[in-house]
Amino acid sequence: MRTVDLFCGCGGLSLGFQNAGFDIVAAFDSWLPAIEVYKDNFQHSVFEKDLSENEAYLDIAKLNPEVIIGGPPCQDFSSAGKRDESLGRADLTLKFAYIVSQVRPRWFVMENVERIAKSHILRKALEIFREEGYGLTSSVLNASYCGVPQVRKRYFLIGQLGGEDNFLDFYLTKNQSKKPMTIFEYLGDSLGVEYFYRHPRSYKRRAIFSIHEPSPTVRGVNRPIPRTYKKHQGDVCEVNENLRPLTTIERSYIQTFPSTFRFKGNKSDLEQMIGNAVPVKLGEYVARCILEYVEDFSKKTYSSPPVQLKLFEKSSSYQGTFKN
């Protein structure tokens, strides 16, 4: 399916959908450092574009996408941000909904932080999607149960034009693993460490983790161990000379970018774009759930004769049978 990625960043969601078999025909973003990285890793076009512009949808409509995917900036919802929806970035969620309403692709997928589920902005976006006739499935997914060695909870909203609500719930649930994925299960000993430091938002939280557990959420901040750091009761080892934070590239592996993915730019920009990215395998997980749903739906045919189908159209009590 022809797919366009909005607010694409460096391409985590694009790569996940591409790996699942979607045809990414173009991507859009306004942050040049991320666009430059995107260009180096994909064959299709990526456009520098301010998607808050009222006419932005016209360039997207020309591409005739069957699917629009994207993760509008989430700082105004994030627990790491100011949590202030009045700052303006939250409006980009409404811009995403507006673009979808104008282009009317068969499908859309919107990703954001878990906290957006409680926002009034999301309620407005849902109204826009429903007015355009989209059936909606929403779910908060923990990436560590979806092929990613990281405890990262993200909100996904999937829409199908003319579909029913909750159409993808079954697939999003059934395909999850029974236990969270650890770093060791995904990367083995390739990091060369057993323990690592991850700077906490507060020293009331632990900061030292093991590769034999999922990583905590990869954020846009990556700091060295402070000289004054004192061991937290939850830390899994003592502070010693061998303990270190993960490098920028190692953090991209936790985000399930492959080692062949090329990053360039200054360290601050790279940490931010990697921390903001949708984990590749999480995007791929959602994409494969959609494809499984489409495949199963296409196999279903009514086994009843035409006369009974007419009865079904007149009576909501009739239950047609499906043959797989």
Secondary structure by P-SEA (a helix, b strand, c coil): cbbbbccccccaaaaaaaaacccccccccccaaaaaaaaacccbbbbbccccccccaaaaaaacccbbbbccccccccccccccccccccaaaaaaaaaaaaacccbbbbbbcccccccaaaaaaaaaaaaaccbbbbbbccccccccccbbbbbbbbbbccccccccccccccccccccccccccccccccccbbbbbbcccccccccccccccccccccccccccccccccccccccccccccccaaaaaaaacccccccccccaaaaaaaaaacccaaaaaaaaaaaaaaaaaaaaccccccaaaaaaaaacccbbbbbcc
